[in-house]
Amino acid sequence: MQTAISGMLCVLCLMGAVPAFAVVNVEGTRVILHNGEMSTSLMLSNSEKQPTLVQVWSDAGDPLLPPERATTPLIAVPPVFSMKPGEERSLRLLLTSRQGVCQRQGIASVV
């Protein structure tokens, strides 16, 4: 009996699941900061016919680490914003410190 109830509850939960689709497109796949540069920009575009809310953060690539615990020298400005349908917008990326930044290419995900 308990198994049947658990199974029905699981099916009900799955019926309420809604798929999510990416509607914001990012221009380019990487950002390069040359020596002395402390900031750069990325262009974003909302390809949907509805407004969307965007939250951006930087992390070191650990998918299990929540954004509030991520520690990278890169921040996005503004971190949260809305985009109208078809809108293109510039996102500013700031390097807060060159300390710990090596001369070779490094990876910091901007999500």
Beta strands, then each sheet from edge to edge (+ up, - down):
strand 1: 24-26
strand 2: 39-46
strand 3: 52-55
strand 4: 58-59
strand 5: 74-77
strand 6: 80-83
strand 7: 88-95
strand 8: 109-110
sheet 1: 1+ 2- 7+ 5-
sheet 2: 3+ 6-
sheet 3: 4+ 8-
end
